[in-house]
Amino acid sequence: FVKSLPAMRAALWLNDVVSWDRNKGADPGRQLPGGRSLGRDECIDLAPGVDPKGLTGGVLWYDAQMHNSDRMTLSFVLSAAAEGAVVANFVEASELIVDDDRVRGVRARDRFDPESTFDIRAKLVINTTGPWTDRLTTTPRKLFHFSKAMNLVTRPFMKDVAVGVVSRRAHRDDDAVLDKGGRFLCLIPWRDVTLVGTSHGAFEGDPDGFESSEGDVQELLDDVNEAYPRAELQRGDVRLVHRGLLPRRATVGPSEDGGAVTLQKTYLIDDHETDGLSGLVSVVGVKYTTARDVAEKAVDHAMRFLGWTPVASRSAQTPLAGGGIDDIERFVEEATKHPEPGLTADIMRHLALTHGTRYPSVLACGGLERISPSSPVLEAEIRHAARDEMALDLPSVVLRRTELGSAGRPAVEAVLRCAAILQEELGWNESRTQEEIDSVERFYRQRT
């Protein structure tokens, strides 16, 4: 029954009920329509790779997709800086400063000069270091249990809709409404590629040494090809491997269950007073969609610790840097309708989607030529990253500040041109420039 069309309709109805306010305050271009059921023929038409045997229909629902998740994260940092926060790139908190069972700050070091250490004093330290949470706290309790997560960026084989399929690999999710038996995988069109994933598995090692193995990649390819044979994915179709560590529940499924893990579904705000250590709070978040709510609760906790009365948060009504847009579709349309001199409509669309309302400041940096014919990224974006977005090395620009390499290995000439611009902007010598080029090459050797 769990795979029947009535059950899927019931799940769709429940999804609409629990997300009844999903369009509250959203501009027309960001509103999500309600879902609907599909007949057998329409289901096959939208997803021609599904197995027609025993198929009676399906359901179609809508969700949001980030055009560039790395720039989304950067926008949080830029927004905080605009509100008065002091931010520092490539500064690592190496240990806590503890005096009489009270945390007084952190000892930090400059990642580009490991011998340069300095103390940052504070009345309260909030530890939001993700997979490195327990390394900084050094308490007996373990707050972050690792699940290795992986997506593959492949050649485009999905066009108009994302399709959910069930893999053959056994999976257990204690919180799932419906037991699907195997790992639920999504095949998602994104920009000019397809995203495939996500696979999960328990990981017990050092987060610094985490890598996805060749076996992990092939296992996910095999799962997708069995669940959606039309994909016909080969190892050479993988353009990039996205991998990371997510928080999971402490209990891991038995080996006969395929090493299944249950992800942590809710955030954690942990005050280390319980460890006899005052002045330290650790925060473990679980997803983008709850990030602002978790941040609000963490700030409220900090204010109470400092003896202040929490004030009403403005986060829910405050757009991120570049995001003050009432109607995204109209905004992009206006940008493409009136392109800057020398720029085409497709370049303007790229700038509008990547930088939002900040794109005029990008153009003001000069350099309206493409980095390479195969990419919409402009030289101006490289200069802007160095001047206004704290980019200090080449991988940061290729992978995080621009779209140059986030969907696969960029052209060699693009990397070289990007490195030459940064050399000029940041004052690198020839040796440093070559080191940066080599670091980008090492990244793609490990991730493709």
C-alpha positions in Angstrom: 0.0 0.0 0.0 2.8 2.4 0.8 3.7 2.6 -2.9 0.1 3.0 -4.1 -1.3 6.1 -5.7 -3.8 6.7 -2.9 -0.9 6.6 -0.3 1.1 9.1 -2.4 -1.9 11.4 -2.7 -2.3 11.2 1.1 1.3 12.1 1.6 1.0 15.0 -0.9 -2.0 16.3 1.0 -0.1 16.1 4.3 2.8 17.9 2.8 0.5 20.8 1.7 -1.1 20.9 5.1 2.1 21.2 7.1 3.6 23.7 4.7 0.4 25.8 4.4 2.3 29.1 5.1 5.2 28.4 2.6 4.2 31.3 0.4 3.6 33.8 3.2 5.4 37.0 2.3 7.2 35.4 -0.7 7.4 37.4 -3.9 5.5 35.9 -6.9 8.6 34.4 -8.4 9.4 32.4 -5.2 5.9 31.1 -4.5 5.5 27.3 -4.6 2.3 25.9 -6.2 0.4 23.1 -4.6 1.1 19.6 -5.7 -1.1 17.3 -7.8 -1.4 13.7 -8.8 -0.3 12.4 -12.2 -1.9 9.7 -14.4 0.3 6.9 -15.7 0.9 8.4 -19.1 1.7 11.9 -17.8 4.1 10.3 -15.3 6.0 8.5 -18.0 6.0 11.6 -20.2 7.6 13.7 -17.4 10.0 11.0 -16.3 10.5 8.6 -19.3 13.1 6.6 -17.3 10.7 5.2 -14.7 9.8 1.5 -14.8 6.3 1.3 -16.4 5.7 -2.1 -15.0 3.0 -1.9 -12.4 3.0 1.9 -12.7 -0.4 3.5 -12.0 0.6 7.2 -11.7 2.6 9.5 -9.5 2.6 12.9 -7.8 4.2 16.2 -8.7 5.1 18.7 -6.0 7.3 21.8 -5.9 10.3 22.8 -3.9 12.8 25.6 -3.9 16.3 25.3 -5.4 19.4 27.5 -4.7 21.1 28.7 -7.8 24.4 28.9 -5.9 24.6 27.6 -2.3 28.2 28.8 -1.8 27.2 32.4 -2.5 24.2 32.0 -0.3 26.5 31.2 2.6 28.7 34.1 1.7 25.7 36.4 1.7 25.1 35.5 5.4 28.7 36.6 6.1 28.4 39.8 4.1 25.1 40.7 5.7 26.6 40.2 9.2 29.5 42.5 8.3 27.1 45.1 7.0 25.4 45.1 10.4 28.6 45.6 12.2 30.0 42.1 12.8 33.8 41.7 12.5 34.6 38.9 10.2 37.9 37.3 9.3 38.6 34.9 6.5 41.2 32.1 6.9 41.4 32.6 10.7 41.2 29.3 12.6 40.2 28.9 16.2 42.8 26.3 17.4 41.9 26.1 21.1 39.8 27.6 23.9 41.2 30.0 26.4 40.0 28.6 29.8 40.5 30.2 33.2 39.0 28.7 36.4 36.5 26.6 34.4 35.3 29.5 32.4 36.0 30.1 28.7 37.5 33.5 28.1 37.9 33.3 24.4 39.8 31.4 21.7 43.4 31.1 20.6 43.5 31.6 16.8 46.0 31.4 14.0 46.3 32.8 10.5 46.0 29.9 8.0 48.4 31.6 5.7 50.9 32.1 8.5 50.6 29.1 10.9 53.3 30.6 13.2 51.1 33.7 13.7 48.9 33.0 16.7 46.8 35.5 18.7 44.1 35.5 21.3 40.5 36.7 20.8 38.9 37.5 24.2 35.2 37.2 24.7 32.6 37.0 27.5 30.9 34.1 25.6 32.1 31.8 22.8 29.6 30.3 20.4 31.1 27.2 18.7 29.5 26.7 15.3 32.4 24.7 13.7 30.2 22.0 12.2 32.1 18.7 11.9 34.9 20.2 14.0 32.5 20.9 17.0 33.9 18.3 19.3 37.5 19.1 18.5 37.2 22.6 19.8 35.2 21.7 22.9 37.4 18.8 24.0 34.7 17.6 26.4 33.8 13.9 26.9 30.4 14.2 25.4 30.3 13.9 21.6 27.8 16.3 20.0 28.5 15.7 16.3 28.2 12.1 15.0 29.3 12.0 11.4 27.3 10.8 8.3 29.3 11.0 5.2 27.0 12.5 2.5 27.7 12.6 -1.2 26.1 14.0 -4.4 27.4 13.6 -7.9 27.4 16.3 -10.5 26.9 14.5 -13.9 26.3 15.2 -17.5 22.7 16.6 -18.0 20.1 13.8 -18.4 17.2 15.4 -16.5 15.6 18.5 -18.1 12.3 19.8 -16.8 11.6 18.0 -13.5 13.5 16.3 -10.7 12.6 12.7 -10.2 12.7 10.7 -7.0 13.7 7.0 -7.3 14.4 4.3 -4.7 17.7 2.5 -4.7 18.2 -1.2 -4.1 20.5 -0.5 -1.1 18.7 -1.1 2.2 17.9 2.0 4.3 16.0 2.7 7.5 14.7 6.1 8.6 12.9 5.9 11.9 11.2 9.2 11.2 9.9 8.5 7.8 6.1 8.4 7.3 6.4 5.8 4.6 9.0 3.0 4.6 10.4 2.9 1.1 12.8 0.0 1.8 15.7 1.5 0.0 17.5 4.9 -0.1 15.5 7.6 -1.7 17.5 9.3 -4.4 16.8 12.5 -6.3 17.9 13.2 -9.9 17.8 17.0 -10.2 18.3 19.4 -13.1 20.6 22.2 -11.9 22.0 24.9 -14.1 23.5 22.9 -17.1 24.1 19.6 -15.2 22.2 17.0 -13.2 22.7 16.5 -9.5 22.4 12.9 -8.3 22.1 11.9 -4.6 22.2 11.9 -1.7 24.0 8.8 -0.4 24.8 8.5 3.3 26.9 6.3 5.5 28.4 6.4 9.0 31.9 7.9 9.3 34.1 7.6 12.4 37.4 9.2 11.3 39.0 12.6 11.4 36.9 15.2 9.5 40.2 16.6 8.1 40.9 13.3 6.4 37.4 12.7 5.0 37.2 11.9 1.3 34.8 10.0 -0.9 36.3 6.7 -2.2 36.1 5.5 -5.7 34.0 2.7 -4.3 31.5 5.2 -2.9 31.1 6.9 -6.2 30.6 3.7 -8.1 28.1 2.4 -5.6 26.0 5.5 -6.1 26.2 5.2 -9.8 25.1 1.6 -9.7 22.2 2.5 -7.4 21.0 5.2 -9.8 21.4 3.1 -12.9 19.4 0.3 -11.4 16.6 2.6 -10.1 16.5 4.7 -13.3 18.1 2.7 -16.1 17.6 5.5 -18.7 20.3 7.5 -16.9 23.0 5.1 -18.2 25.6 6.9 -16.1 29.2 5.9 -16.6 32.2 6.9 -14.4 33.3 9.4 -17.0 29.9 11.2 -16.8 30.8 12.4 -13.3 32.0 16.0 -13.5 32.4 16.7 -9.8 31.8 14.9 -6.5 30.1 17.0 -3.8 30.8 15.4 -0.4 30.5 16.5 3.2 29.8 15.5 6.8 26.3 15.8 8.2 25.1 15.2 11.8 23.5 11.9 12.4 22.0 10.2 15.4 24.4 8.3 17.6 23.0 4.8 16.8 24.0 3.2 13.5 22.0 0.5 11.9 23.4 -3.0 11.9 25.7 -4.1 9.1 23.0 -6.3 7.6 21.0 -3.1 7.2 23.5 -1.8 4.7 25.1 0.5 7.2 22.1 2.7 7.2 22.1 5.9 9.3 19.4 8.2 10.6 20.3 11.9 10.1 19.8 14.3 13.0 16.5 16.1 12.2 16.6 18.9 14.7 19.2 21.5 15.7 21.2 21.4 18.9 22.1 24.4 21.1 24.3 23.0 23.9 25.4 25.0 26.9 28.6 23.5 28.3 27.6 24.5 31.8 26.6 20.8 32.1 30.3 20.0 31.6 31.4 22.4 34.3 32.6 24.8 31.6 30.9 28.3 31.6 31.1 30.7 28.7 30.8 28.2 25.9 27.8 27.3 23.8 27.9 24.8 20.9 25.4 25.0 18.0 24.8 22.1 15.6 22.5 23.0 12.8 21.0 20.6 10.3 19.8 22.5 7.2 19.6 25.8 5.4 15.8 26.2 5.8 16.0 26.4 9.6 19.3 28.3 9.8 17.8 31.7 10.6 15.6 30.3 13.3 18.5 28.5 14.9 20.6 31.6 14.8 17.8 33.6 16.4 17.6 31.1 19.3 21.3 31.1 19.7 21.5 34.9 19.9 18.6 34.9 22.5 20.6 32.3 24.5 23.7 34.5 24.3 21.8 37.6 25.4 20.3 35.8 28.4 23.8 34.5 29.4 25.1 38.1 29.3 22.3 39.3 31.5 20.5 41.2 28.7 16.8 40.9 27.7 16.4 39.3 24.3 14.9 41.7 21.7 12.6 40.8 18.8 14.7 39.4 15.9 14.4 41.2 12.6 16.0 38.3 10.7 12.8 37.0 9.1 12.1 40.4 7.6 15.7 41.3 6.7 16.9 40.2 3.2 20.5 39.0 2.8 23.1 41.0 1.0 21.9 41.2 -2.6 18.5 39.7 -1.8 16.3 42.8 -1.4 14.2 41.8 -4.4 10.4 42.0 -4.4 9.9 40.0 -7.6 12.8 37.9 -8.8 11.3 37.2 -12.2 10.7 40.8 -12.9 14.2 41.7 -11.5 15.9 39.3 -13.9 13.7 40.4 -16.8 14.7 44.0 -16.2 18.3 43.2 -16.1 18.2 41.2 -19.3 16.0 43.7 -21.1 18.4 46.5 -20.5 21.9 45.0 -20.6 25.0 47.0 -19.8 27.0 48.1 -22.9 29.0 45.2 -24.3 27.1 42.6 -22.3 24.6 40.1 -23.7 21.2 39.1 -22.1 22.6 35.7 -20.9 25.5 37.4 -19.1 23.1 39.8 -17.4 20.8 36.9 -16.4 23.9 35.2 -14.9 24.9 38.4 -13.0 21.4 39.0 -11.7 21.0 35.4 -10.4 24.4 35.2 -8.9 24.8 38.6 -7.3 21.2 39.9 -7.0 21.0 43.6 -6.3 24.8 43.8 -5.8 25.6 43.2 -9.5 26.2 46.9 -10.3 29.0 46.9 -7.8 30.5 43.9 -9.6 30.4 45.8 -12.9 32.0 48.8 -11.3 35.2 46.8 -10.8 35.9 46.8 -14.5 36.7 43.9 -16.8 33.5 43.0 -18.7 35.2 40.3 -20.7 34.3 36.6 -20.1 37.0 34.6 -18.3 36.6 32.0 -21.1 34.1 31.4 -24.0 32.7 28.4 -22.1 31.7 30.4 -19.0 29.5 33.4 -18.3 31.8 34.5 -15.4 33.3 38.0 -16.1 36.8 39.2 -15.1 34.9 41.8 -13.0 33.6 39.1 -10.8 37.2 37.9 -10.0 38.2 41.5 -9.1 35.1 42.0 -7.0 35.8 38.8 -5.1 39.3 40.0 -4.2 38.3 43.5 -3.4 35.0 43.2 -1.6 34.4 39.5 -0.7 37.6 38.5 1.2 38.8 36.1 -1.4 42.5 35.3 -0.6 43.2 32.3 -2.7 42.4 30.8 -6.1 40.1 27.9 -5.0 37.9 30.3 -3.1 37.2 32.2 -6.3 36.9 29.3 -8.7 34.7 27.2 -6.3 32.9 29.6 -4.0 32.8 33.2 -5.1 31.9 32.4 -8.8 30.2 29.7 -10.9 33.5 29.0 -12.6 34.1 25.6 -11.1 31.2 24.6 -8.9 29.5 22.4 -11.5 32.7 20.7 -12.9 36.3 21.3 -13.9 36.6 24.7 -15.6 38.7 25.2 -18.8 42.4 25.5 -18.3 42.5 29.0 -19.8 39.8 30.1 -17.4 41.8 29.0 -14.4 45.0 30.6 -15.7 43.2 33.9 -16.5 41.6 33.9 -13.0 45.0 33.3 -11.4 46.5 36.2 -13.4 43.8 38.6 -12.2 44.2 37.6 -8.6 48.0 37.9 -8.9 47.5 41.5 -9.9 44.8 42.2 -7.3 46.5 40.5 -4.3 50.2 41.1 -5.2 51.2 37.5 -5.6 54.6 36.6 -7.0 55.0 34.0 -9.7 55.8 31.2 -7.2 52.6 31.9 -5.2 50.5 32.1 -8.4 51.7 28.7 -9.5 51.0 27.2 -6.1 47.4 28.5 -6.3 47.0 27.0 -9.8 48.4 23.6 -8.5 45.9 23.7 -5.5 43.0 24.0 -7.9 44.3 21.1 -10.0 44.7 18.9 -6.9 41.1 19.7 -5.9 39.7 18.4 -9.2 42.0 15.4 -9.2 40.4 14.4 -5.9 36.8 15.3 -6.8 36.3 14.1 -10.4 
